[in-house]
Amino acid sequence: MIMFKSLMTAAALSLIATAASAAGSAEKGKETFIKRGCWECHGFQGQGGSAGARLAPDPIPFDTLKAFVRSTNGQMPPFSENVVPDSDLEDIHAYLSSIPKSKDPKTIPLLNQ
């Protein structure tokens, strides 16, 4: 039983460490999003535009984003890890995750007069 608890604790700590390392920096992500030109198609807050999909709020999971960025064959060109390293993608994902949802229009008094 003690061995099982130790294994479970080790597994939990590993998951926490993985989540923390994949979290990225929202501040760096915003800088990278702008520097890499993502804003040109996706808007400054990932809201989407005529050429790019909406990315925020509630971005797709990191692994899905990474797979798409690396292998897309649509309008968006694929970006290899040499061009956009995984660490930059982690930061971009953290930035997109940090963007708050819009307020419900029903909670805005001016819109409900």
C-alpha positions in Angstrom: 0.0 0.0 0.0 2.8 2.4 0.8 4.5 1.7 -2.5 1.2 2.4 -4.3 0.9 5.8 -2.5 4.5 6.6 -3.3 3.9 5.9 -7.0 0.7 7.9 -7.0 2.4 10.8 -5.3 5.3 10.6 -7.9 2.8 10.5 -10.8 0.9 13.5 -9.4 4.1 15.5 -8.9 5.2 14.6 -12.5 1.8 15.9 -13.9 2.1 19.1 -11.9 5.7 19.7 -13.1 4.6 19.0 -16.7 1.7 21.4 -16.5 3.9 24.0 -14.9 6.6 23.7 -17.6 4.0 23.8 -20.4 2.3 26.8 -18.9 4.5 29.4 -20.5 4.5 33.1 -19.8 1.5 35.2 -20.9 3.7 38.3 -21.0 6.3 36.8 -23.2 3.5 35.2 -25.3 1.9 38.5 -26.0 5.3 39.9 -27.2 5.9 36.8 -29.3 2.3 36.9 -30.8 3.0 40.4 -31.9 6.7 39.8 -33.0 5.8 36.7 -35.0 3.0 38.5 -36.8 0.2 36.3 -35.5 -1.9 39.4 -34.8 -2.0 40.2 -38.6 -4.5 37.5 -39.2 -5.8 36.6 -35.7 -6.1 40.1 -34.2 -4.2 41.6 -31.3 -6.2 39.6 -28.8 -6.8 36.4 -30.9 -10.3 37.5 -31.6 -10.0 36.4 -35.3 -10.3 38.3 -38.5 -11.0 38.0 -42.2 -7.8 35.9 -42.7 -7.5 34.1 -39.3 -9.6 32.0 -36.9 -10.6 33.1 -33.4 -8.0 31.8 -31.0 -9.1 33.4 -27.7 -10.7 33.3 -25.2 -10.6 29.6 -24.4 -7.9 28.6 -26.9 -7.7 25.0 -28.0 -5.5 22.7 -25.9 -1.7 23.3 -26.3 -1.0 19.9 -27.9 -3.7 20.6 -30.5 -2.4 24.1 -31.2 1.1 22.8 -31.5 0.1 20.0 -33.9 -1.9 22.5 -36.1 0.9 25.1 -36.2 3.4 22.4 -37.2 1.4 20.6 -39.9 -1.4 22.9 -41.2 -1.9 22.9 -44.9 -4.6 25.5 -45.1 -4.4 29.3 -45.5 -1.9 29.5 -42.6 1.5 28.2 -43.4 3.1 25.6 -41.1 5.8 26.8 -38.8 8.6 24.3 -37.9 10.2 24.3 -34.4 13.2 26.1 -36.0 10.9 29.0 -36.9 8.7 29.0 -33.8 10.2 27.0 -31.0 7.9 25.0 -28.6 8.8 27.5 -25.8 7.4 30.3 -27.9 4.2 28.3 -28.6 3.8 27.7 -24.9 4.1 31.4 -24.2 1.6 32.2 -27.0 -0.8 29.7 -25.6 -0.4 31.2 -22.1 -1.2 34.6 -23.6 -4.3 33.4 -25.4 -5.4 31.6 -22.2 -5.0 34.8 -20.2 -7.4 36.8 -22.4 -10.7 37.1 -20.4 -14.0 36.3 -21.9 -16.3 39.2 -22.9 -18.9 40.3 -20.5 -22.4 38.9 -21.0 -24.3 41.7 -22.8 -27.2 41.3 -20.2 -24.8 42.5 -17.5 -24.0 45.8 -19.3 -26.6 48.4 -18.1 -26.3 50.6 -21.2 -27.2 47.8 -23.5 -30.3 46.9 -21.5 -32.2 50.1 -21.4 
